[in-house]
Amino acid sequence: MQRHDLRHLKNDFYGRMLELVESSATDEVSIFIFEIGNFTPVQKSADAIKEAGHTLMNSLKFNEVDWTIVVKKGEH
Protein backbone atom coordinates (compact mmCIF):
# COMPACT_ATOMS: atom_id res chain seq x y z
CA MET A 1 0.00 0.00 0.00
CA GLN A 2 1.27 3.42 -0.93
CA ARG A 3 0.19 6.84 0.33
CA HIS A 4 0.44 9.92 -1.88
CA ASP A 5 -0.10 13.50 -0.73
CA LEU A 6 -1.29 15.52 -3.74
CA ARG A 7 -2.48 18.59 -1.81
CA HIS A 8 0.37 20.72 -3.15
CA LEU A 9 -1.05 20.30 -6.69
CA LYS A 10 -4.37 21.97 -5.73
CA ASN A 11 -6.97 21.16 -8.47
CA ASP A 12 -4.35 19.94 -10.93
CA PHE A 13 -3.73 16.51 -9.36
CA TYR A 14 -5.67 14.17 -11.68
CA GLY A 15 -2.85 13.45 -14.12
CA ARG A 16 -0.35 12.80 -11.34
CA MET A 17 -2.84 10.57 -9.50
CA LEU A 18 -3.40 8.41 -12.60
CA GLU A 19 0.34 8.34 -13.33
CA LEU A 20 1.01 6.99 -9.83
CA VAL A 21 -1.72 4.35 -10.11
CA GLU A 22 -0.46 3.25 -13.54
CA SER A 23 3.12 2.92 -12.26
CA SER A 24 2.06 0.62 -9.41
CA ALA A 25 1.69 -3.15 -9.59
CA THR A 26 -1.63 -4.77 -10.54
CA ASP A 27 -3.89 -5.07 -7.48
CA GLU A 28 -1.72 -2.54 -5.59
CA VAL A 29 -3.72 -0.27 -3.28
CA SER A 30 -2.89 3.43 -3.14
CA ILE A 31 -4.18 6.15 -0.86
CA PHE A 32 -4.41 9.69 -2.22
CA ILE A 33 -5.07 12.88 -0.31
CA PHE A 34 -6.03 16.10 -2.10
CA GLU A 35 -7.77 19.42 -1.44
CA ILE A 36 -11.50 19.43 -2.20
CA GLY A 37 -12.42 23.10 -2.47
CA ASN A 38 -15.99 23.01 -3.86
CA PHE A 39 -16.28 19.17 -3.92
CA THR A 40 -15.89 19.03 -7.73
CA PRO A 41 -12.56 17.16 -7.40
CA VAL A 42 -14.30 14.37 -5.46
CA GLN A 43 -16.55 13.32 -8.35
CA LYS A 44 -13.94 14.11 -10.98
CA SER A 45 -11.35 11.88 -9.27
CA ALA A 46 -13.87 9.03 -8.95
CA ASP A 47 -14.74 9.35 -12.64
CA ALA A 48 -11.06 9.43 -13.66
CA ILE A 49 -10.31 6.27 -11.67
CA LYS A 50 -13.30 4.41 -13.13
CA GLU A 51 -12.53 5.49 -16.71
CA ALA A 52 -8.94 4.27 -16.31
CA GLY A 53 -10.21 0.80 -15.29
CA HIS A 54 -9.29 0.92 -11.62
CA THR A 55 -11.42 0.41 -8.49
CA LEU A 56 -12.32 3.20 -6.10
CA MET A 57 -12.42 1.35 -2.79
CA ASN A 58 -13.12 4.25 -0.44
CA SER A 59 -13.68 7.98 -0.53
CA LEU A 60 -13.93 10.09 2.61
CA LYS A 61 -13.47 13.53 4.01
CA PHE A 62 -10.12 13.73 5.81
CA ASN A 63 -10.64 17.12 7.45
CA GLU A 64 -12.28 20.46 6.58
CA VAL A 65 -10.33 20.98 3.34
CA ASP A 66 -8.89 17.60 2.35
CA TRP A 67 -10.31 14.41 0.87
CA THR A 68 -8.86 10.89 0.80
CA ILE A 69 -9.53 8.17 -1.75
CA VAL A 70 -8.34 4.57 -1.77
CA VAL A 71 -7.71 3.07 -5.22
CA LYS A 72 -6.92 -0.47 -6.30
CA LYS A 73 -5.12 -0.77 -9.62
CA GLY A 74 -6.99 -2.88 -12.15
CA GLU A 75 -5.52 -5.17 -14.79
CA HIS A 76 -4.61 -3.77 -18.17
CORWO-V503719 format. One line per field, one symbol per residue. ss: DSSP state (2 for helix, 1 for strand, 0 for the rest). phi: phi as a letter, one per 20 degrees, with the letter a starting at -180 (. if undefined). A space follows every 10 residues. Layout:
ss: ???
phi: ???
//
This chain:
ss: 0111102220 0002222222 2200000011 1111100002 2222222222 2000111111 1000011111 110000
phi: .cdcedffel eddgffffff ffeefgmfdc dccbfelemg ffffffffff fenddeeabb febfcdcccd cdfeec
//
